[in-house]
Amino acid sequence: MLEKIIACVFFTVCLVAADPVTWKDGEFLLWSYGKAYVAPGDFCFALRYENEKIGNPTCVSAGDWERDTTVMLYAKWLNINLNTRLDPGDLRPRNHHVTERLRTLKDKSLLYSTIRGDSVWFLLFDETSLDPVKISVFSVKEDSVKITRKIASSWFGKTPERRLSDAERLAKEKEPDAYFAPQPKHDFWFGLGTGWSRAKIPLTPDSWYRSKLNSKVKGYRDVRDSSSVWNFLKDSSPIYSAYIGGSLYDFIGLEFEFRHSTHNVKIDETDEIYNELSSWDFNRYEFLLSLIFMKAYMPNKHIEIKPYTSLGFFYSKYSENIELKEGEAGSYDFNNRFEFESYYRGVALTLGLRTAFFQNYAINLRTGIMNRVPVSATEKPIGRSTTDGFISAGLEYHIRWIF
């Protein structure tokens, strides 16, 4: 105990992390038990000296508190029980009369001071809590003017806030807590995204994909197996997307998305017939309509997190880009090369996490699996079942409202 008091001789011991509100032109009540250690005039001078923006504070002795017998019994109890090992909650008044007086402080600050042994204690009370919001202890040998300046700078050095009128205070008391305030329940968004797709789904065996990924196209059309588009095209490719969507009650929504990716044909480079070829790839265009189910969480009043899952239905189209080298007319095989079906349709299953900032801006991370089949197939269609996985990130702008 003695070691702690000696440590307090040279510096302030603050037991509460939260800073009190600094009011412009505030009122300060100086409440003492025993000898008054700080004069009201000295404290107001220290406030103006340490914070030029504080305006013209009023500092008076809390005479009505000192004349209240019940309140002074609490002041005496504090003097007896003050200890650096105590938490602020241990010093909370239990008497109903005292707690009611603390609740009627409004925007006034009550500064309690008392001398105990070789130390002088200061406790700050305001309307925000029945516990002391600040506690400090100094050596009685320290100059009182220096003490007031330390308290003024450390407790009331922030940019002051305008004092509220009675009507404004009443409205603020009725205002919902930031975490439980009515949140916008309906949402509309649009966004741009980019990512990567490939045939191999994570955590699945390589043997599932070996034949199609190792496949090569010979003579412009020959492959061992044509059941998947990935027997003809390189599966791994960046994807780009643009999308719009909306949701109701932060629970269910719809989203329309356009995706584009480019895939090179996996030609067998040992086949001399391709010597006439300059380049050969396909653009893949996909149009998705997804039904979304989500759940909203709010860890911070400015941040909203929405994990979601969606089931989408889509159409795909492959558009060919092929060029011959200059001077080449194109061989018979070139003119009879393979062709994909006109359209493919399929189902997409997606898991995602949307994080919104300040309600209007969001980052959308998602991953999923897509499978597609021909819409109207020939007798032996190319790509009877083509599956790939994807991962992507998007930047979004949101418009939110409540009915």
N, C-alpha and C positions, 0 to 999 in steps of 0.2 A: 504494500500500500504506500509506504514512504517513498519508494522509488518512483511510483507513478506521480505522486504529488511533486517531487523534485523535477520530474520531466515537464510537468505543467508550468513550472516557473518561467520557462523560456518560450513556450509556444502554446497556441490554442489547441485544445482537444475538441474536435467536432465529431459528434456522435451521430449526426443525421446527414445523409447524402443530398437530399433534395434541397434546392435553394428556395427561400421564401420569395413571394412576389414583391417586387419593388414598385410602389405606387408613386406616381407623380403628385407632388403636393400632399404627401401622405401625413397621417396622424400617428404619433408614437406616444404610448402611455408608459411611463417609467414607474414601475412598481417595485418597491424595496421592502425587504424584511430586515429590520435593524437599521444601521447607518446607511444613508443614501450615498452610494459610491460615485455615481455619475449625475452631474447636474443637467437638467433639461436643455439649458442654453448651450452647454458644451457639446451635447450629443447632436443637436440640430446643426451646429457649426461644423462638426465632423462630417455629417451627412452631406452638406453642401460642398464641403472641401473635397471629399473623396468622389463625389458623383455630381458633376456640374449640371446634368440633365434632370436631377431629382426635383427641381423647382423650389418651392418654399414650404418645406415640411413644418409641421407643428409638433412640438415636443412639450408635454406637460406631465406633471406628477400625477399618478393614478390615485388621487386622494380618496375617491369613492371606493376603490378596491381596498385601500389601507384602512378605511373606516368600517369595512364589512367584516364582522367577527368571524363568520364562517370561512370567508375567503382567506383571512389571515391565519386561521388554523391550518389551512392547506399550505400557506407560505411558510409557516413554522415547520410543518412536516417535511417540506422540501429541504429546508435548511438542515434538518437533522439527518436526512437520508441521502443527500447528494453524494455520489460516489462515481468515480470514473469507470467502474466496472458495470454500472447499470446501463441498460438500454433505455431509450426515450419512453417506450411503452411501460416500463416499470415506474415511471414518474407521472403517469396519467392520473388525474383526479378521479376519485370514485364518488364523491359527493354530488348529488343531483344539482344542488344550487350552484356549485362551482362550474360544473359542465355547462349549465345554461348560460352563465355569464360569459364563458368563453365563446359559446355559439353566437352571442349577440355582439361580438367584436366587429362584425362586418369587415370593412377593409382597414381597420385599425390594427396596428402592431403593438403587442404588449411585451415589454422588456422587463423581465424579473431579474433582480440582482440581490445577492446576499453574501455576506462575508462569513466564511467558515474556516476557523483556524487561520492558517497563513495564506489562504486562497480566497479569491473573490469569484463567484460563479455568476454566469449570465445565462438565462433561458429565454428563448423567444417563443411566444405563443401567437397564433393567428386563427382565423376562422376555419382554416382547411383541415385542422386536426386537433383532437383533444390532447395529443402528446405534444411535448415541446418540439418545435420544428427545427430548432438549433440549440446547441448547448456548448458553452465554452467556459474554460476556467483559466484564471491568470493568478500570478503572485500579487499579493496585496502591496508588495514593495514597488510594483511597476506603476509608472505614472498614469493617472486616470485619463489624461488627455490622449496618451498613446493608445490606451485600451479602447477608448471610444472610436478612434480613427481606425483601429484594426477591425472592430466590429462593423463599422460603417462600410469599409472597403470590401470585407469578405462576405458580409450578409446582404448588403444593399448596394452593391457595385454594378448590378446589371442595368440594362436600359429600362427605365421606368415605364410602367403602363398607365394609361389613363384610368382614373377612378370612375367606376360605373355609377350611374344614377340608380335610385331605388327601383324604377321600372326596368332598367337594363339588368339589374341583379336578379329580379324576379324572373325575367325571361331566361336568363342564363341558368337559373336553378331548375327550370323546367326542360332545359335542353338535354337530350339524351346523351349518355356517355358515348365517346367517339367510337368505341368498339361495338356498341349496341344500338347506335343510331340507325334509323331506317336506311337500308342500302338499296341502291337501284336494282330493281328486280329483273329488268328486261334490257337486252343488249343487242346492238348491231355492230358488226366489225367488218373491216376489210384489211387485207394484209398481203405481203410479199414474202416468199420463202425460198430457201435453197437447201439442198441436202444431197444425199447419195443413195443410190439403189443398187442392189446386186441380187443374184439368184440365190446364193447360199444364205440360209437363215441361221443366225447365231445359235450355238448349242445343238446343232443337228449334225449328223454324221457326214463326212465328206463323200462317202460312197453314194449318197443320194444324188449327188450332182456330178460325179466324175465323168460319166459318159457325155452329158450335154455340154459341160464346160470344156472338155477336151476335144469336142467335135470340130471338124474343119469342113468347109464347103469346097468341093472339087467340081470343076467343070461348070461353075456358076449355079449348080442346082443339086448336086449329089451329096447327101449326108447319110449316115447310117440310120438315124432315127429323126423323124420330123415331128415328133409329138410336142416339142417345145420350141418356142421362138429362139430360146437360148442355144439351140443346136446350130443356129444360123448367125446369131448376133452376139457380140460381146455384151455380157450382162452388166458389168460394173460401169456406172456412169453417173455424173452429176445430174441432178434434177432441179428444175426451176418451176416455181408455182406462183399463181395469183389467185386469191380467193375472197369471197364475201360470205357472211353468215349472220345468223341471229339466234337468240335464245330467249326463252320465257322463264321467269321465276328462278333464274340461275340453276335450272335443272335440265331442261330439254331444249334442243335447238336443231337447226338445219344449216348446212354449209355447202356451197357450190364452189368447186375448185377446178382450175385449169392447170395441167402439168405438161411440161415439155422436157424431153431428154433426147440425146443423140447417141446412137449405137453403131459402131463399125461392124461390117460383115467380117466374119472369121474365115477369111480365105486361106486356102492351103497354098502358101507361098512357094512350095516346091512345084506347083502346077504351072508350067510355062504358059498356059493359056492366058494367065493374068498379066502377062507382060504388056498387053495392050491397055491395061487399066491404069487410070490415074488415081482415082479414089472411089470408094463405095461405102455408103453408110445410109442409115435410115433415121429420120426424125420420128419420135413417138409422141403423139398428142393424146392426152387423156382428159376426159371430162367426168368429174365425180360429183355425186350428190350424196351427202352423208347425214345420217341421223345421229345426233350427239346427246349423250347423257353425262351430266357433270355434277360436281359438288363444290360449293364455294367455301373457302376458309379465309379468315382475315387476321393474320398474326400482327398486323400493324394497321392503323387507320388509313395509311396511304398505300398499303400493299394488299392485294387480294390474290390468292392462289386457288386455281381451279384444276384439279385432276379430272380427266374425262376419258371416256371411251366412245368410239363411234363405229357405226356399221354403214359402209358406203357402197353404192352401186355406180358403176362407171362404164364408159365406152372408150375404147382405144383405137387409134388409127396409125398405121405406119406409112410414112411418106418417104419415097426413095430418092436419094441423091447419088448419082453415078456419073462419072466422067471418064472418057477415054483420053489417052495421050494424044497429043497433036499429030495429025496425019493418019490416025488409025480409023478404019471404017467400022469396025465391030464385027466380030466373028459370028458364026452361026450360034454357038453356045451363048454368046453375049445377048443375042436377040431372043434367046429362048431360056433366059435365066428364071430362077424361082420367083414367085410372087406370093406375098402374104394375102390373106383374106381381106376383103374390103374393110370390115370392122370386127372388133372383138369386144366382148362385154365381160364383166366380172364383178367380184365382190372384194371389198377392202375392209380389213379389221384394223383399227388404229387405237393406240393408247397414247395419251398426251398429257402435258402439264402446261397450263397457261398461267403466267404470272403477270398481273396487271399493276401498273404504277400510277397513282393519282387518277384512277378510274379510266383514263382515256388512252393510256399507252401500255402495250403488252408485248411480252416475248412468249412465243409459242414453240415448245419442244415436243416432237412426236415421233413415234416409230410404229411400224405396222407391217402387215402382210397383204399382198394383192395376188389374186388369181384370176386369169382370164381365159375365155374359150371363144371360138369363132361364133359370130352371130348367125350367118348362113353359110354352112360349110359345104365344100365340094366333097367328092367321094373320099379322098384322102387329104384332108386339110392340113396345112402347116400350123402348128401351135394348137393342138387339141386341148392342151392344158399347160399354161405358162404361169409360173409362180415366181415372185420375187419379194424381197423385203426392202424396207427403206427407213431412213432416219433423216429428219429435217428440222430446221429452225426457221421461225418466221417473226417478222416485226409487224405489229398490228396497231391500228387506231380504232378506238371503240367509242360508240355513242350510247349512253345509258340513260334510262328514264324509268319512271314509276307511273303506272296508270292511276 
